[in-house]
């Protein structure tokens, strides 16, 4: 199809041209359709000139070509000629293949007349080569394609064209070279298989030197159009008007072809890569300035590769751009007669970031996680439109420690936030909000904080431009003015009267509305479904199918959360921000069944424990138009990774910081890699509990007992293999001891 489009442009002069003098009265003249010489060959394309052929101008739109077009029929040597084009002054046709060599009569019949209205004669020869040229004279720049299907021509005269490097291959297009094997019926397109090849052997001379002919035959898919693939002589100098002729019986007029000499030009190729995920970027646009303010433009293929086959030797500035990425400029040096390479990495345009955290949610408490009784269509839609992790972990089985790691990208044991009794996140630790604010993001925390309730530990001192929520571990949903635990807007306590989950939703949506014109980071930290179990009637009514009253209230609380998530997503959609917003959703730790009826199925354990039930949580990410949709990933990841991933997204490139324990998950989210992002994951919850996971094996120390589990075979951690597999037990114990030795002592 590329070749067809270029050819139709290149042969435009053939359709509707008036290059020769019009005959007078009833006399017509038939000439070579490419060179306009007066001899034609059987089976070739020819142009018939006269007066008053028809009142219409019509081009044939299908094959086989019609014998009659606009009421006009033409016979050459008594044979009906297939018609390409008819106008009042010109008819383009195919000379019938059986036309005898010698003088042939031309007859034009109009409106099905039995006698010709116009006539003439033409000389028919066995072969009459004519090269199609851009100026329709048979003498100018040939209508030729380079091997990559670019148009062969002067850079400056023809935007998008280029000369071919000496030694390279070009496709010339001609007519009048005579018979083929196999023969192709008049008016029919040449087949792709078997190819209709030349029954003889033409000679092609380029720059006065005989050039190797690699293929000579009819162009597949075209009628009567010859294609000659020829290799340019290797030592030709740079000349954008190098002479070219075809000889077979007769010699064509001298035309020109654009040649780039090897001593002046080299090749440039390379790749364009997404700096955030490492994926190769398809359809990226590469622009290379040419002389006289011209531009060379090429796009990357599906593998993110590009090629500029002919570039003048010297220093150049190469520009790469792609939709949704920051344009990159790179200096490149091209050596003559050499293959040169360039690798460009584009930063992703920074997204808005919405991080939704829920409190004490069980692994099986979402519809997409298999909940038997709770419907969460809005939260589920994040998984549907993005990536859901089935092995997502938090760093602690309690909220403050887990959140400390989430917001610093570092194991919280490194800086002493390990137990509920140690809530203050040291100010020496740089938080995600602070990093993003430095990058120009508007930042907001809505909901639960629990990382320090006084002075320097307050949210507005930790990088949040705005704060609406409460400071300690929990809060009533319906009693807002709790002594010592008010709802704050910034540093001021406020009077609130809305169900707390709905109030948090309201504030989150309002922040998005107000900040839509700039990059923003919204941390929406619902305290639901943490106890106390409280829900208004409107949410309880929607869960009447649940008979257990506590579970019904828990479900109602999750319905409020799901509605809130839906409103946030709807606002992003309304403001057309979905494709520029990274949305993350996860729980801060496992469910607490005895407190809020949450379900950690199929896992053993719960909040406060390092069993899977305490640390294995629902997690998913959506970035429409960038992340794939509906993907389920089974690699073990941990909330430490959300810090590094989010920061990488905000900078547009993968962040590498040895102080961070988390990694950039974008290569995994994008499918660039399937390798697990961590070889080993670690946990320590004070002195009584620790755990380590390597591969599918997990070592857990709980109740003064070492427990070893094969999570692939036993995700519920029922079969303790510590005694039966001491080698693996000791291997994991050594890994933990080495990690623990780096940390302050456990409290």
VOGU-3710 file (C-alpha; in Angstrom, 3 decimals, decimal comma):
1> xxxxxxxxxx> 0,000/0,000/0,000  2,875/2,373/0,708  4,262/1,696/-2,733  0,862/2,286/-4,335  0,377/5,624/-2,636  3,821/6,837/-3,650  3,387/5,582/-7,179  0,062/7,269/-7,695  1,687/10,524/-6,633  4,736/9,868/-8,799
11> xxxxxxxxxx> 2,605/8,966/-11,813  0,189/11,850/-11,387  1,588/13,457/-14,489  0,497/10,397/-16,437  -3,146/10,981/-15,475  -4,572/13,957/-17,323  -1,394/15,348/-18,883  -1,285/17,315/-22,088  2,401/17,153/-22,859  2,170/16,910/-26,658
21> xxxxxxxxxx> 0,481/19,133/-29,202  -3,161/18,289/-29,695  -3,997/16,907/-33,154  -6,512/18,747/-35,319  -9,950/17,717/-36,551  -10,598/13,976/-36,424  -6,965/12,879/-36,270  -5,656/11,388/-33,011  -2,112/10,646/-31,800  -1,049/7,727/-29,561
31> xxxxxxxxxx> 2,261/8,045/-27,686  4,276/6,253/-25,007  2,556/6,913/-21,674  5,833/7,637/-19,860  8,116/9,353/-22,386  5,532/10,607/-24,945  7,628/9,190/-27,761  5,695/8,175/-30,875  6,363/4,415/-30,774  4,463/2,119/-28,411
41> xxxxxxxxxx> 4,856/-1,525/-27,404  2,144/-4,174/-27,046  0,849/-4,368/-23,470  2,255/-0,934/-22,573  0,666/2,188/-21,136  -0,035/4,845/-23,746  -1,696/8,251/-24,003  -4,093/9,148/-26,791  -4,533/12,830/-27,608  -7,349/14,380/-29,601
51> xxxxxxxxxx> -10,318/16,734/-29,345  -13,843/16,197/-28,041  -13,533/12,619/-26,844  -16,170/13,186/-24,181  -17,645/15,896/-21,988  -16,602/14,048/-18,810  -13,371/13,288/-17,006  -13,390/9,809/-15,477  -10,704/7,571/-13,961  -11,191/3,795/-13,824
61> xxxxxxxxxx> -11,518/2,697/-10,205  -11,220/-1,080/-10,428  -9,599/-3,925/-12,340  -9,924/-5,411/-14,820  -9,878/-2,070/-16,594  -13,058/-1,339/-18,515  -13,259/-1,501/-22,309  -15,626/1,461/-22,297  -15,330/4,502/-20,060  -17,620/7,575/-20,228
71> xxxxxxxxxx> -19,152/6,044/-23,346  -15,779/5,923/-25,138  -14,192/2,795/-26,658  -10,758/2,671/-28,335  -9,337/0,045/-30,687  -5,641/-0,294/-31,561  -4,893/-2,505/-34,517  -8,473/-3,720/-34,393  -8,279/-4,784/-30,760  -10,227/-3,139/-27,927
81> xxxxxxxxxx> -7,890/-1,325/-25,510  -8,478/-1,310/-21,709  -8,946/2,279/-20,468  -7,330/3,947/-17,432  -8,668/7,472/-17,948  -10,908/9,485/-20,261  -11,229/13,286/-20,615  -12,274/15,640/-23,426  -8,691/15,892/-24,753  -6,857/12,776/-23,520
91> xxxxxxxxxx> -7,365/9,036/-23,071  -4,908/6,842/-21,195  -5,035/3,184/-22,220  -3,216/-0,106/-22,383  -2,042/-1,115/-25,842  -3,557/-4,584/-26,391  -0,928/-7,295/-25,957  -1,722/-8,961/-29,279  -1,212/-5,836/-31,361  1,045/-6,651/-34,321
101> xxxxxxxxxx> 4,392/-4,906/-34,752  4,291/-2,230/-37,443  1,796/0,486/-38,321  -1,465/0,113/-36,418  -4,782/1,877/-36,874  -6,313/3,774/-33,929  -10,092/4,063/-33,778  -12,198/5,983/-31,248  -15,876/5,082/-30,816  -18,204/7,361/-28,840
111> xxxxxxxxxx> -21,582/6,412/-27,393  -21,472/2,887/-28,833  -21,222/4,118/-32,412  -20,566/1,417/-35,002  -18,127/3,578/-36,927  -15,193/5,467/-35,403  -15,629/9,180/-34,753  -11,870/9,760/-34,755  -8,901/7,755/-36,001  -5,162/7,779/-36,572
121> xxxxxxxxxx> -2,124/5,555/-36,817  0,729/4,590/-34,514  3,988/2,690/-34,858  4,022/-0,472/-32,720  7,434/-1,938/-31,834  8,331/-4,990/-29,793  9,870/-2,907/-27,012  9,731/0,836/-26,386  11,092/1,545/-22,881  9,891/4,732/-21,221
131> xxxxxxxxxx> 10,704/5,825/-17,653  8,000/7,569/-15,680  9,294/10,903/-14,417  7,983/13,533/-12,064  7,724/16,172/-14,809  5,954/13,916/-17,364  8,588/14,289/-20,067  10,523/11,070/-19,644  13,615/13,195/-19,066  13,374/14,582/-15,495
141> xxxxxxxxxx> 13,632/12,978/-12,052  12,430/9,389/-12,295  9,374/8,292/-10,321  11,350/5,814/-8,240  11,274/4,357/-4,761  14,187/3,568/-2,504  14,242/0,172/-0,861  12,489/1,526/2,264  9,667/2,829/-0,005  10,689/6,461/0,401
151> xxxxxxxxxx> 10,608/8,517/-2,789  13,937/8,789/-4,554  14,517/12,493/-5,164  16,289/15,608/-3,988  15,748/16,302/-0,253  14,899/19,929/-0,892  12,617/19,707/-3,918  10,510/16,879/-2,569  9,757/16,861/1,199  9,942/13,325/2,560
161> xxxxxxxxxx> 12,102/12,159/-0,335  15,785/11,249/-0,239  18,594/10,100/-2,528  19,716/6,494/-2,295  23,191/5,678/-1,077  25,579/4,450/-3,755  25,435/0,665/-3,691  21,817/0,758/-2,527  18,745/-0,479/-4,372  16,085/1,589/-6,135
171> xxxxxxxxxx> 12,828/0,617/-7,824  12,340/2,261/-11,217  8,932/2,362/-12,893  8,522/2,215/-16,618  6,369/0,953/-19,452  6,881/-0,555/-22,879  9,335/-3,357/-22,133  7,323/-5,962/-24,012  6,338/-9,517/-23,124  6,355/-11,154/-19,678
181> xxxxxxxxxx> 6,363/-14,691/-18,384  3,662/-15,547/-17,526  1,622/-13,263/-19,740  -1,001/-11,116/-18,014  -4,378/-10,593/-19,685  -5,145/-7,124/-20,979  -6,595/-4,842/-18,298  -5,691/-7,191/-15,448  -3,436/-6,315/-12,515  -0,133/-8,160/-12,403
191> xxxxxxxxxx> -0,201/-11,014/-9,862  1,887/-11,204/-6,685  2,471/-14,895/-7,258  3,801/-15,972/-9,628  5,448/-12,688/-10,533  5,138/-11,655/-14,156  8,834/-11,356/-14,994  10,545/-9,935/-18,035  10,735/-12,372/-20,939  13,941/-10,646/-22,042
201> xxxxxxxxxx> 16,682/-8,809/-20,193  16,877/-4,984/-20,033  20,058/-3,046/-19,473  20,079/-0,171/-16,987  22,822/2,431/-17,137  23,241/4,809/-14,175  25,819/7,564/-14,246  27,240/5,995/-17,389  27,834/2,682/-15,585  25,902/-0,529/-16,182
211> xxxxxxxxxx> 23,980/-1,331/-13,008  22,963/-4,828/-11,794  19,269/-5,521/-12,470  17,817/-7,557/-9,590  14,242/-7,770/-10,859  12,459/-6,758/-14,025  8,764/-7,419/-14,465  5,277/-6,061/-13,962  4,631/-4,313/-10,634  2,291/-6,594/-8,633
221> xxxxxxxxxx> -1,176/-5,104/-8,228  -0,808/-2,684/-11,165  -1,860/-2,821/-14,805  0,930/-2,648/-17,414  3,361/-0,906/-15,044  6,916/-2,235/-15,104  9,094/-2,346/-12,010  12,857/-2,627/-12,355  14,820/-3,153/-9,144  18,374/-2,037/-9,756
231> xxxxxxxxxx> 21,449/-1,704/-7,571  23,269/1,596/-7,841  26,945/1,256/-8,762  28,962/1,295/-5,547  31,363/4,100/-6,426  28,948/6,724/-7,742  29,579/10,251/-6,417  26,923/12,426/-4,827  24,696/13,735/-7,607  21,006/14,451/-7,168
241> xxxxxxxxxx> 20,580/14,340/-10,956  22,571/11,257/-11,972  21,665/10,041/-15,471  19,666/6,835/-15,919  18,527/4,960/-19,046  16,821/1,648/-19,761  17,645/-0,266/-22,923  15,783/-3,202/-24,438  15,657/-3,174/-28,184  15,423/0,596/-27,935
251> xxxxxxxxxx> 16,818/2,961/-25,332  14,662/5,215/-23,164  15,144/8,919/-22,933  17,760/9,974/-20,402  16,173/10,683/-17,010  17,786/11,415/-13,646  18,009/9,700/-10,282  19,194/11,043/-6,902  22,378/9,399/-5,644  24,209/9,973/-2,367
261> xxxxxxxxxx> 27,904/9,167/-2,606  29,378/7,082/0,203  32,140/9,620/0,804  29,569/12,261/1,714  26,828/10,299/3,499  26,366/7,659/6,169  23,436/5,839/7,714  21,852/6,649/11,088  19,642/4,263/13,006  18,666/3,690/16,609
271> xxxxxxxxxx> 15,926/3,341/19,173  13,543/5,488/21,177  12,774/4,303/24,705  10,264/5,240/27,392  12,395/6,570/30,237  9,793/5,568/32,822  9,113/1,926/31,965  12,000/1,100/29,659  9,572/0,100/26,900  10,496/0,822/23,306
281> xxxxxxxxxx> 8,277/3,552/21,873  6,473/2,745/18,652  5,364/5,550/16,350  7,722/8,115/17,881  8,688/10,872/15,452  12,347/11,575/14,689  13,218/14,864/12,996  16,614/15,685/11,534  17,215/19,180/10,118  18,450/19,181/6,516
291> xxxxxxxxxx> 20,094/21,932/4,466  18,135/25,022/3,478  15,752/24,654/6,429  14,501/21,287/5,206  13,504/18,493/7,564  13,966/14,731/7,481  11,149/12,986/9,360  10,836/9,294/10,190  8,811/7,266/12,703  9,814/4,337/14,864
301> xxxxxxxxxx> 8,436/0,901/14,103  6,613/-1,407/16,505  9,949/-2,261/18,151  10,822/1,398/18,734  13,491/1,350/16,024  14,137/4,024/13,414  16,395/4,306/10,393  17,622/7,285/8,396  19,432/5,489/5,598  21,107/8,546/4,073
311> xxxxxxxxxx> 22,424/11,345/6,293  25,085/13,823/5,287  28,277/13,295/7,266  28,809/15,749/10,110  27,196/16,897/13,338  23,416/17,006/13,616  20,725/17,652/16,203  18,193/14,830/16,275  14,771/15,497/17,798  12,508/12,759/19,132
321> xxxxxxxxxx> 8,928/13,239/20,216  6,013/10,974/21,083  2,505/11,572/22,327  2,508/11,879/26,113  6,286/12,290/26,374  8,707/15,184/26,715  10,509/16,039/23,463  14,192/15,118/23,522  17,038/16,713/21,523  20,279/14,822/21,033
331> xxxxxxxxxx> 23,492/15,728/19,236  24,667/13,015/16,867  27,762/12,704/14,716  27,411/10,875/11,423  30,529/9,448/9,828  30,595/9,003/6,047  30,382/5,484/4,614  29,529/4,115/8,069  26,595/2,839/10,065  25,939/5,259/12,931
341> xxxxxxxxxx> 23,614/4,712/15,889  21,681/6,828/18,372  19,604/5,892/21,398  17,086/8,401/22,701  15,178/8,099/25,961  12,062/10,203/26,409  10,727/11,265/29,777  7,038/10,517/30,282  4,970/13,632/30,778  4,211/13,764/34,483
351> xxxxxxxxxx> 0,795/12,530/35,548  -1,486/13,602/38,326  -1,318/11,113/41,186  -4,258/9,888/43,238  -3,284/7,467/46,000  -6,279/5,866/47,716  -5,554/4,063/50,970  -8,148/2,184/53,012  -7,796/0,949/56,588  -8,065/-2,661/57,816
361> xxxxxxxxxx> -9,575/-3,975/54,580  -9,482/-7,746/54,244  -7,996/-9,412/51,172  -11,396/-10,832/50,179  -13,522/-7,744/50,863  -13,737/-6,443/47,272  -15,792/-7,757/44,401  -12,717/-8,109/42,200  -11,034/-10,063/45,029  -13,884/-12,551/45,183
371> xxxxxxxxxx> -16,034/-11,062/47,935  -19,153/-13,201/48,347  -21,324/-10,408/49,725  -19,867/-6,932/49,087  -20,200/-5,181/45,734  -17,482/-2,665/44,876  -17,896/-1,852/41,171  -15,954/1,412/41,276  -12,905/-0,006/43,026  -13,136/-3,044/40,739
381> xxxxxxxxxx> -13,011/-0,701/37,737  -9,460/0,314/38,686  -8,429/-3,311/38,205  -10,495/-3,570/35,024  -8,809/-0,494/33,575  -5,337/-1,241/34,899  -3,217/-3,795/36,735  -4,188/-5,788/39,839  -1,565/-7,445/42,015  -2,378/-10,769/43,643
391> xxxxxxxxxx> 0,787/-10,740/45,759  0,894/-7,200/47,088  2,350/-6,707/50,547  2,600/-3,995/53,153  5,679/-3,677/55,348  3,798/-3,983/58,641  0,582/-5,512/59,970  -0,458/-2,158/61,495  -1,332/1,171/59,966  1,201/3,761/61,135
401> xxxxxxxxxx> 4,257/1,642/60,378  2,845/0,568/57,031  2,065/4,154/56,049  5,518/5,320/57,142  7,119/2,908/54,669  4,608/3,764/51,947  5,358/7,481/52,187  9,154/7,237/52,498  9,981/4,280/50,244  12,104/2,854/53,084
411> xxxxxxxxxx> 11,622/0,058/55,562  10,181/1,823/58,596  12,440/-0,127/60,954  15,318/1,974/59,634  13,938/5,052/61,383  12,041/3,655/64,355  8,373/3,719/63,292  7,671/0,065/64,016  4,905/-0,230/66,582  1,650/1,618/67,194
421> xxxxxxxxxx> 3,346/3,251/70,167  5,851/5,000/67,847  3,736/7,139/65,502  6,041/10,107/64,870  7,755/9,895/61,472  11,202/11,538/61,920  11,573/14,793/60,021  14,947/13,645/58,698  13,035/11,241/56,442  11,902/12,803/53,167
431> xxxxxxxxxx> 8,284/12,042/52,387  6,665/11,494/49,014  4,612/14,660/49,429  7,786/16,676/49,960  9,467/15,197/46,887  6,411/15,844/44,736  5,951/19,378/46,023  9,547/20,123/45,047  8,674/18,907/41,545  5,850/21,457/41,339
441> xxxxxxxxxx> 2,897/19,312/42,369  -0,043/20,683/44,316  -0,342/18,291/47,277  -3,225/17,331/49,521  -3,890/14,810/52,259  -7,521/13,968/52,866  -8,344/11,582/55,693  -6,257/9,735/58,244  -2,680/10,803/59,085  -1,357/8,838/62,102
451> xxxxxxxxxx> 2,303/9,812/61,625  2,584/12,532/64,244  0,099/14,829/65,973  2,194/17,796/67,065  4,447/20,536/65,741  6,966/19,460/63,146  5,203/16,127/62,535  1,940/17,653/61,281  0,969/17,057/57,631  1,300/20,693/56,613
461> xxxxxxxxxx> 4,926/20,568/57,809  5,565/17,421/55,700  4,927/18,645/52,199  1,146/18,806/52,055  -0,245/22,107/50,804  -3,659/21,136/52,116  -4,934/18,809/54,832  -8,458/17,788/55,729  -8,793/14,959/58,213  -7,734/13,743/61,615
471> xxxxxxxxxx> -4,347/13,049/63,166  -4,364/9,909/65,382  -5,206/6,262/64,634  -8,996/6,324/64,413  -12,062/8,515/64,497  -15,804/8,156/64,757  -17,703/8,459/61,487  -20,719/10,148/63,027  -19,412/11,951/66,133  -17,163/14,614/64,701
481> xxxxxxxxxx> -16,274/16,764/67,689  -14,368/14,151/69,675  -12,411/15,672/72,586  -8,754/15,876/71,662  -9,426/14,465/68,206  -11,036/17,099/65,990  -11,391/17,186/62,241  -8,877/19,663/60,849  -8,740/21,808/57,773  -5,099/22,758/57,715
491> xxxxxxxxxx> -4,293/23,576/61,332  -7,791/24,706/62,258  -10,442/22,403/63,690  -13,725/22,526/61,797  -17,334/21,703/62,468  -18,408/18,764/60,317  -21,813/17,140/60,026  -21,396/14,766/57,090  -20,742/11,038/57,402  -16,955/11,078/57,588
501> xxxxxxxxxx> -16,279/8,873/54,544  -18,571/11,077/52,454  -16,869/14,196/53,807  -13,490/12,848/52,719  -14,899/12,093/49,268  -16,296/15,618/49,031  -12,946/17,172/49,878  -11,038/14,936/47,456  -13,352/15,760/44,556  -13,157/19,461/45,395
511> xxxxxxxxxx> -9,346/19,364/45,386  -9,304/17,747/41,928  -11,762/20,341/40,653  -9,676/23,231/41,977  -6,297/21,892/40,876  -7,223/20,550/37,449  -4,998/23,089/35,751  -1,771/21,902/37,382  -0,113/18,645/38,336  -1,536/17,411/41,636
521> xxxxxxxxxx> -0,936/14,694/44,193  -3,961/13,619/46,204  -3,541/11,165/49,065  -7,046/10,036/49,924  -6,681/8,062/53,161  -10,065/6,683/54,147  -10,221/5,423/57,727  -12,960/3,026/56,624  -13,522/0,187/57,133  -11,578/0,479/60,410
531> xxxxxxxxxx> -13,800/0,318/63,500  -16,008/1,711/64,925  -18,642/0,024/62,741  -20,892/2,954/61,806  -22,886/3,600/58,641  -25,950/5,688/57,730  -29,193/4,124/56,608  -28,668/4,814/52,890  -25,647/2,495/52,815  -27,146/-0,091/55,182
541> xxxxxxxxxx> -30,224/-0,362/52,951  -28,038/-1,308/49,985  -26,656/-4,250/51,966  -29,849/-5,757/53,372  -28,893/-9,125/51,882  -26,265/-9,562/54,629  -27,870/-11,052/57,746  -24,998/-10,557/60,185  -25,565/-7,020/61,454  -21,892/-6,231/62,040
551> xxxxxxxxxx> -20,933/-7,575/58,645  -23,785/-5,592/57,087  -22,422/-2,394/58,666  -18,920/-3,252/57,484  -20,288/-3,766/53,959  -22,172/-0,454/54,182  -18,925/1,284/55,121  -17,268/-0,262/52,067  -20,205/0,821/49,912  -19,527/4,398/51,049
561> xxxxxxxxxx> -15,848/3,990/50,175  -16,700/2,517/46,781  -19,119/5,355/46,046  -16,366/7,785/47,008  -13,866/6,122/44,698  -16,492/6,280/41,963  -16,964/10,013/42,451  -13,214/10,614/42,311  -12,907/8,587/39,112  -15,959/10,316/37,637
571> xxxxxxxxxx> -14,456/13,746/38,334  -11,230/12,735/36,611  -13,280/11,508/33,663  -15,412/14,664/33,576  -12,312/16,880/33,534  -10,658/14,664/30,887  -7,816/13,834/33,273  -8,089/10,030/33,245  -5,310/9,527/30,716  -3,025/11,814/32,679
581> xxxxxxxxxx> -3,644/10,434/36,155  -2,015/7,510/37,956  -4,551/6,043/40,389  -3,335/3,665/43,124  -5,524/1,711/45,520  -4,515/-0,534/48,419  -5,103/-1,320/52,066  -2,690/-0,267/54,795  -2,654/-3,754/56,342  -4,680/-6,943/56,459
591> xxxxxxxxxx> -8,179/-7,187/57,831  -9,077/-7,415/61,527  -11,940/-9,961/61,534  -12,556/-9,917/65,285  -12,899/-6,135/65,230  -14,651/-5,304/61,943  -15,702/-8,690/60,393  -13,259/-8,319/57,473  -12,244/-11,418/55,504  -8,656/-12,364/54,708
601> xxxxxxxxxx> -9,601/-15,477/52,739  -7,698/-17,567/51,658  -4,965/-16,525/54,044  -4,214/-17,381/57,636  -3,770/-14,633/60,205  -4,925/-11,028/60,518  -3,904/-7,537/61,523  -1,060/-7,446/64,085  0,378/-10,698/62,662  2,973/-11,381/59,991
611> xxxxxxxxxx> 0,968/-14,251/58,612  -0,221/-13,500/55,071  -3,556/-12,360/56,462  -1,862/-9,447/58,238  0,349/-8,186/55,415  -1,028/-9,504/52,096  -3,430/-6,857/50,794  -5,508/-5,856/47,759  -3,612/-3,475/45,463  -4,176/-2,139/41,980
621> xxxxxxxxxx> -3,067/0,677/39,670  -4,726/2,503/36,776  -3,256/4,944/34,269  -5,529/4,903/31,269  -3,848/5,121/27,925  -0,474/4,178/29,425  -0,812/1,080/31,588  -2,422/-2,000/30,033  -5,995/-2,775/31,070  -7,313/-5,849/32,818
631> xxxxxxxxxx> -3,909/-7,306/33,711  -3,443/-9,542/36,752  0,153/-9,651/37,975  1,403/-12,369/40,318  4,819/-10,908/41,163  5,406/-10,104/44,845  5,431/-6,331/45,323  5,390/-4,187/48,437  4,133/-0,717/49,327  7,724/0,525/49,377
641> xxxxxxxxxx> 7,495/0,236/45,603  4,621/2,700/45,320  6,914/5,485/46,553  9,590/4,804/43,933  7,034/4,130/41,201  5,130/7,324/41,922  8,272/9,422/42,140  9,500/7,919/38,864  6,178/8,738/37,206  6,418/12,315/38,472
651> xxxxxxxxxx> 9,930/12,769/37,062  9,143/10,909/33,848  12,152/8,620/34,258  13,024/5,659/36,440  14,356/6,918/39,769  17,476/5,273/41,104  18,262/6,112/44,731  20,291/3,707/46,904  18,541/4,997/50,021  15,204/3,689/48,781
661> xxxxxxxxxx> 14,119/0,126/49,444  11,300/0,258/46,905  11,709/-0,131/43,158  10,041/1,416/40,120  7,259/-0,975/39,106  6,563/0,642/35,733  8,557/-1,952/33,744  6,466/-4,646/35,442  3,207/-2,734/35,048  3,941/-2,125/31,367
671> xxxxxxxxxx> 4,916/-5,721/30,729  8,466/-4,755/29,762  9,681/-7,343/32,259  8,068/-10,303/33,989  10,868/-10,745/36,495  9,868/-10,263/40,152  11,028/-6,829/41,308  12,495/-8,208/44,560  14,590/-11,267/45,311  13,774/-11,014/49,010
681> xxxxxxxxxx> 11,166/-9,205/51,126  11,550/-8,607/54,858  9,319/-7,885/57,847  9,934/-7,134/61,509  7,189/-6,190/63,916  8,985/-5,520/67,155  10,924/-8,260/68,881  8,203/-10,949/68,901  7,707/-11,296/65,108  9,736/-11,320/61,938
691> xxxxxxxxxx> 9,417/-12,810/58,462  11,287/-13,106/55,189  10,116/-14,180/51,740  12,484/-15,410/48,991  10,877/-16,818/45,897  7,858/-18,848/47,001  9,336/-19,601/50,416  8,468/-17,684/53,552  10,044/-17,972/56,990  7,946/-16,645/59,867
701> xxxxxxxxxx> 8,952/-16,272/63,512  5,844/-16,032/65,680  5,047/-17,181/69,225  8,731/-18,089/69,681  8,453/-20,603/66,850  10,111/-20,676/63,441  7,663/-21,556/60,689  8,541/-22,285/57,064  5,908/-22,206/54,329  5,853/-22,936/50,608
711> xxxxxxxxxx> 3,445/-20,208/49,521  3,025/-21,639/46,034  1,663/-24,910/47,419  0,306/-23,570/50,699  -0,815/-19,903/50,447  -2,845/-20,333/53,636  0,306/-21,167/55,648  -1,090/-24,343/57,190  1,854/-26,737/56,832  4,979/-25,756/58,797
721> xxxxxxxxxx> 7,982/-27,215/56,938  10,677/-25,806/59,223  11,627/-29,204/60,613  11,310/-31,156/57,372  13,315/-28,664/55,312  16,065/-27,320/57,572  18,222/-26,280/54,588  15,638/-23,821/53,306  14,800/-22,719/56,845  18,453/-21,892/57,584
731> xxxxxxxxxx> 18,888/-20,193/54,216  16,032/-17,796/54,881  17,061/-17,305/58,494  20,501/-16,181/57,314  18,920/-13,717/54,882  16,824/-12,230/57,659  19,751/-12,022/60,092  21,867/-10,167/57,523  19,069/-7,669/56,894  18,234/-7,256/60,578
741> xxxxxxx> 21,858/-6,520/61,383  21,562/-3,294/59,371  18,703/-1,999/61,542  18,365/-0,432/64,958  17,392/-2,989/67,609  13,762/-4,056/67,605  11,621/-2,306/70,255
//
